[in-house]
Amino acid sequence: FMGSKLQQGGVGDGKIRHLFYTIRLQNFEPKFEQGDYLLYFGRLSDEKGILTLLKAAKAYP
């Protein structure tokens, strides 16, 4: 998505790189505690499906 936006703005293909995972994921072990919380990280816009996420969270026991 961002690459196409940069191209539309005039940035050449040779200057655009997609970096996958800029940290070593194997160095991190997730530790989750159960609780009544939800974390969302992202832009608040319709195409992200936030309302669907909230409806699903509400329906979850």
C-alpha positions in Angstrom: 0.0 0.0 0.0 2.6 2.5 1.0 4.8 1.7 -1.9 2.0 2.5 -4.4 1.3 5.8 -2.6 5.0 6.7 -2.9 5.0 5.8 -6.6 1.9 8.0 -7.1 3.8 10.8 -5.4 6.7 10.4 -7.9 9.2 8.3 -6.0 10.9 5.9 -8.3 10.8 2.1 -7.9 14.6 2.0 -7.3 14.1 4.1 -4.1 11.4 2.0 -2.6 12.2 -1.1 -0.4 9.9 -3.3 1.7 11.6 -4.3 4.9 10.1 -7.4 6.5 10.4 -7.6 10.3 13.2 -5.2 11.2 13.7 -7.0 14.5 14.7 -10.6 15.2 11.4 -12.1 16.3 13.2 -15.2 17.6 14.7 -13.0 20.4 11.2 -12.3 21.8 9.0 -14.7 23.6 5.4 -13.5 24.0 4.0 -13.5 27.5 0.3 -13.0 27.6 -1.9 -12.7 30.7 -5.6 -13.3 30.3 -7.8 -10.4 31.0 -10.6 -8.2 29.8 -8.6 -6.1 27.4 -8.1 -5.6 23.7 -5.1 -3.8 22.1 -5.5 -2.4 18.6 -2.6 -0.7 16.8 -3.4 0.9 13.5 -5.1 3.7 11.8 -8.8 4.3 12.7 -10.6 4.1 9.4 -13.5 2.1 7.9 -11.3 -0.1 5.7 -9.4 -1.4 8.7 -12.6 -3.1 10.0 -12.6 -1.6 13.5 -16.4 -2.0 13.9 -16.2 -5.7 13.0 -13.4 -6.1 15.6 -15.5 -4.4 18.2 -18.6 -6.4 17.4 -16.6 -9.6 17.6 -15.0 -8.6 21.0 -18.5 -7.8 22.3 -19.8 -11.2 21.3 -16.8 -13.0 22.8 -17.8 -14.5 26.2 
